[in-house]
C-alpha cells in the first residue's frame, strides 16, 4: 500500500428541488447577452422564408469531477479521485416534445410578424430545385422509441456520453447541418435565386444543470513530514439540480446570398443560457447493480493504489405538464432574445 495515502470520493445526492448554487449560470442568464452579425441586412428585407426550425432535447448527460494530487511525485502523480454523475430524463411522451416544438415555432413566427416581417409561403422554397435537393431527416431524429425507451443508454460503467432527440415543427423535416453548425450550400443558392432571406433557427433544451467541485486536503496533524509521509484525502464531487434551460449557442441564422467576402448573411446567437429553475419531477437513483459492484471494487482497490472512481446514475422522472411548461417558457424567452435586435 502507498504510505499514508487514501483516495476517497464523494457523490452529491440530488434532492427533489433545484440546487441553490448558481450551477446553471442563472446570474449570467439575467444579463441575456447575445452575439450577432449583419443584423441590419435582415432588417431591411421584410419578406422572409422560414427554412428550418429545430429543437434538440437533451435526455441524458453526465458530469465528471477529478481531483489529482499536486504534491505527490513520481509514480504517485497518477493518484486521483474521480466522480461521475450520470442523469437521464424520463416520463416525457413524444407528444409533449412535439407540442413544445410546435408552440415554440408559432411563438417564433408571431415574434417575427410583430417586428414587421411577412413570412412567405414555404411552397416558394419547395419550387426551387436547389431546395428540393437538400439533405433532410425525418422528425424526430433519432426516432423517439430508439432514444427514450432505450435502457442500454446507461449501461456503460464509467461515464456516459450525452444523448438527445431533435424535433421539427409538425409537417416540417429537419435540414441536415454539418458538425460545424453550417447549413448546406443549397440553402444559400435558394435564397440567392429567390432574392429573399431564408431564416433558420435551432435551440438545445437541457433538462438539468451540473456542477463540479474538486479539492485536495492534507491532514497535517497526522502527517509524518519527517519521514516524507503524508496522510491525504483526494475528493471529487459532482452535483446536479433540476432546472430546464436553453443552452448558449441557440441561434437564428439568416441566409441572403451565397457568401463571400462581402456576404450579407448573418446570425443572432445566445451567449447566456435561458434558465428556468424549479423542480418539475422526482429523482430516482437508478444506479445498476453492476455499477454499484464496480464502485465497491474501485473503493477497495483505491485504498491500495491511491486511485478511486465512482459513478452514480439518476433518473429525473418528469411530470410531463410541468416539463412542457418550463421548456416552453425557456424557448419563448429564447425567441424574444434572438428577435430583439431585428
Secondary structure by P-SEA (a helix, b strand, c coil): ccccbbbbbbbbbbccccccccccaaaaaaaccccccaaaaaaacccccccbbbbbbbcccbbbbbbbbccccccccccbbbbbbbbbbccccaaaaaaaaaaaaaaaaaaaaaacccccccccccccccccccccccccccccccccccccccccccccccccccccccccccccccccccccaaaaaaaaaacbbbbbbbbbbbcbbbbbbbbcccccccccccccccbbbbbbbbbbbbbbbbcccbbbbbbcccccccccccccccccccccccccbbbbbcccaaaaaaaaaaaaaaacccbbbbbbbbbbccaaaaaaaaaaaaaaaaaaaaaccc
